[in-house]
Amino acid sequence: MNGQSLKKTLSDGGHVFGCMISAMGTTRFRSALAGATLDFVVIDSEHGSRDRKEIQELCTMFRDIDVTPIVRVPVPRAEWVAMALDAGAAGVLVPYCETVEEVQACVATAKWHPLKGEYLRRAVVEGVLPSDKSRAYLEARHAETIIIIGIESEPAYERLDSILAVGSIDGIFVGPNDMTTSLGIPDEVTNPRYLDVLKGVIAKSEAAGVPVMIHQQTSETSATAIELGARFVMHSIDARFMQLAMQQHMAELRATAQRISGRSGQGAPGADTIETV
């Protein structure tokens, strides 16, 4: 699915599904990911150590296998949005936004890049572009561009109405770790207070025609997000998928060996040691 198809699916009220690419640093995963039925991925450069060359290579690989590449930039700055788009991202996830000014700058760059400076200010504030030809060119250039705004703190949630009023936002993102920590209930993703915030984010965003992405880590919590109305479904991260698959297969093989030999082969029980990001 490319960026335009993804946006159309969401605008038609549908669901799209993807995961966070947190640990992967090589394009040799291409064949495995091609059969993973992903609509999109979010390439993490907020918590992941990635340079621009690596992001460009990953974006190219995902485009080649018809998966929409979205880059989570390190900070809510327009310059980082521009760099992600230049690397080939179809979309940009801007983390931890709290002010209307941050959102305005990032949305403007996502929609009008490479305009900068006075020309960008005039495009945003006055709706004036250098020419009709420039407008047509930039609208076509960004036909697939997806801009997702991170609402990851209580102050951001309190300003959500004003942030949504900026317009031209293609998605709202909630990071459970940041949001629950801001609420004083770190990682309590089943806490009613956190769930009430999710309900509020989804209700306000959907009323504005903006789908919501919630980065849950388990099938149960992702199912809860869908039940609450989240349609931009980002489930888990690459490292956790690999860990769970390894645990499952090794446990099955150990059980087979124990059954045949009569000797214990269980080893240490599997544990989730992946950091939440």
N, C-alpha and C positions, 0 to 999 in steps of 0.2 A: 504494500500500500504506500503510495507517495503522499506528499503533504497535502495536495489538493483533494485527493480521495479521502484522506483522514478528516480534513475540515468539513467536507461535504457529509460524511457519515455522522459527524457530531452535530452539524447544523440540522440534519434530518431527524435528530433525536436518538441516534444509535449509540452503541458502545464501541470503543476501541481498546485494545489490550496491548500492554507492553511491560517492560521491566527496566530496572536501572542497571547500567553497565558501570560497575564500580571498580572491579579488579582487572578486567580483561585489558591487555595491552598489546595484542597481536592480532593480525587479520587471519591467522591460521584457524580461527574458530568459525570461519565463513561457512564451511559445509554443514556444521552442526546447527548453526543459527538459521540457515536457509530452510531447515525443516521444523523450526520451532513454532510456527504459526503466529509470530509476533507481527502486530501492526506497526509498532513503533518501539524505539528504545530511547532512554535518556542517558546520554554519555556524561558521567559525572566529572566535572572539573572544579567543583567547589571543594569536595573532600578528597578527590582523587588527584594524584600527582601526574598531570598530563600537560605536555607541551603542545604548541599549535600544530606541529607536524603530525603528532600522534592523533590528534583530533581530526585532522584532515584525512588521514588514512582510514580511520574508523568510519567517518561519514561516507567516504567513497565506497567502502565495503558494504555498509548497510544499504546504501542506495542501489548497489549492484544486485542485492538479493531482495529488493523491493520492500525494505523495512525503512520507515521514516526515521531519520536520525535527528534527535533533539539534543541540544547541549545545555547542561546546567552550568551556567557561568559562575565564577567564584564569588562575585559581589554584584549588587544592583547598580552597575555603571554602564552607561551607553557604549563606552569604548569596548567593553567586553562583549556586548551584544554584537557589535560590528565585527569583532574578530571571529566570533563563532560563525556568523553568516559567511564571512570570507573563507572560512575553512570548509564550507560546504554543508553546514547544518541547514535542515529544512525548518527547524524551529529552535527557539531559545527559551529555556526556563530560567527566570530571574529569581534568585532565592532571597528570602527574608526582606521583602519590601515593607516599609512602614510609612512612607510619605507619598503624597500625590506627586510631588516633584520628581522623585525617583522613578515612579511609574511612567509619568509623562515623557521623561527623557528616554527611557528604554523602549517604550512603545513607538515613539517617534523614529528612533533609529531603526527599529525592526521594520517599519512600514516605508521609510523614505531613504534608507541607506543606499548610496554613499553621500547623500546630501549632508553637509556639516555647517556649523557656524551660523551665519546670518541667513543663509538660504534655508537651513533646517528650521530655524526659529520662525521664519516667515511661513513655511509650509504648515507648521503646527499651529501657530497663533492666528495667522491670517488666512490660511488655506490657499496661499499664493505660491505657485511654483515658477521656475524660470520661464517655462513655456508650456503650451498644451502638449507638445511633443515630449517634453521631459516628464510630464504627469503620466502620459500613456506608457512611456518606457518604464517608469518606476512602478506603476501599478502592475504591469505585466511581469516585471522582474520579481516582485514580491507576492505574486498570486498564490504561492504555496506557503509563504512564510507564516509561521505559527509563533505567537508570543504568549508565554504563560507567566503569570505573576504569582510569586510565592507569598502566601499569607500564613506566616509561621510564628506569630506571636499574638498576645492579647491586644496590644496597641494596634497591630495591623487589622485584627478582626474588628475592633471598634471603629476603624476608618474604612471598612470595606465598601460601604455605600459610596463614599467619595472616590475611592480607587476605581470602582466599577464605572463611575461616571466619566472617567477619562476616555472611555470608549476604545474600540479597535483591539480589545483584549480577547484572545482566542481560548484562554483557559486560566483557571485559578488553581493553584497548587497548595496543598497542605502537607507540611512535613511533620509527622506525628511526634518525632523526638523533640524537635524545637518547640512545637506548639504545647505539648504536655509539660515540658520543662518551664515554659513561660507561664503556664497555668498553675505551677507549683505541684504538679503530679507527674514527675518524670516517668515516661514510658508506660503510664497506666492507660493503655489504649482502649480499655473497656470501662473506664471510669465515666459515670454519667455526665460529669462536667465536660469532659472532652467530647463525648458524643453529642452533647447539646451544641457545642461550638461547631462540630461538623454539620449538624442539621441546619444551623444558622447560615454557615458559609454556603451550603448547597442551595438553600431556599433563596437567599439573596442573589447568588450568582445565576441560578437557573432563571429567576425572574428577569434578569438582564440578558438572558440568552447566552450565557457563558457556562460551558461545562466545567466540572470540577474533577481534579486529579488528586487522589489521596494515596500516599506511598505507604501502604500497609505491607507487613512482612509475612503473614500467615494466610492460608486459604480462608480461615474462619474470619479474620479481621477484614480481609479484602472483600469477602462475601457481604459482611456487614456494611462496608462502604457502598457497595453496589445497591444493597437494599435501601440505604439511606438516600440514594439518588445520584451517586457518583457515576459518571459515564466515561471519563477519561481514565481508564483503569491501569494504574501502574502497580504491578505486583512484584515485590521482593527485589533481590539483586542477583547478579550473575554468580557471585561467590557462594551465596546461600543455596541456590539451585544445585550447584556442583556438590556442595557438602551433603545436602540431603540425598542426592542420587547416590553418592558414594556410600553413605551410611546404610541406605536401603539395600544396595547390591551386596555390600560386604556382610551385612547381617544375614542375608539370605544364604550366601555361600558358607558362612560359618555354621549356620544351622544345618545345612546339608552335610558338611564335614562331620559335625557332631553326631548326626543321625547315623552316618555310615560307620564311623570309627568308635562311637560310644564315648569319645573323649570330649571334654569341654573345649569349645572353640569360639566362645562368645566374645572374648576380649572385653575391653572397657565399653560401657554403654555410650552411644552417640550423644553428643552435646552440641548445642548451638553456640559457637564461639565467634560468630561473625558480628562485627560492630555495626550497630544501627546508624545509618547516615541519612 
